[in-house]
Amino acid sequence: ILERYESALERKATIYGDILGESIVTEAQGIFGIREDGEGVLRAIQMALENAQLLPHDIGMVVAHGNGTVISDAG
């Protein structure tokens, strides 16, 4: 369950993690198509790191989405 940090503090909830950054990219390859060179995924990761003001070595977990196509799920 996600909630604002302030509301979790108010109800004295145990906080298990924070979402520090996010990004969304589109590769304009169709509804399910992605670039085979991975440029879009790389760009999304770089943008999320910049948004969170973090470096790659600061990351302990990545939750990725695959849309169920052979190409996108291969990585």
GIFENTA-V457978 format. One record per backbone hydrogen bond with DSSP energy under -0.5 kcal/mol. CO is the residue of the C=O (numbers start at 1). NH is the residue of the N-H. E is the energy in kcal/mol with one decimal. If there is no record, write none. Layout:
((CO & NH & E) (CO & NH & E))
This chain:
((4 & 8 & -1.9) (5 & 9 & -2.2) (6 & 10 & -2.3) (7 & 11 & -1.7) (8 & 13 & -2.7) (9 & 12 & -1.3) (14 & 16 & -0.6) (18 & 20 & -0.8) (30 & 29 & -0.6) (35 & 38 & -1.3) (38 & 42 & -2.5) (39 & 43 & -2.5) (40 & 44 & -2.3) (41 & 45 & -2.3) (42 & 46 & -2.6) (43 & 47 & -2.5) (44 & 48 & -2.3) (45 & 49 & -2.4) (46 & 50 & -2.2) (47 & 51 & -2.7) (48 & 52 & -2.1) (49 & 53 & -0.8) (49 & 54 & -2.4) (50 & 53 & -0.7) (55 & 58 & -2.3) (56 & 59 & -1.7) (62 & 64 & -0.7) (69 & 73 & -2.3) (70 & 74 & -0.9) (71 & 74 & -0.6) (71 & 75 & -0.6))
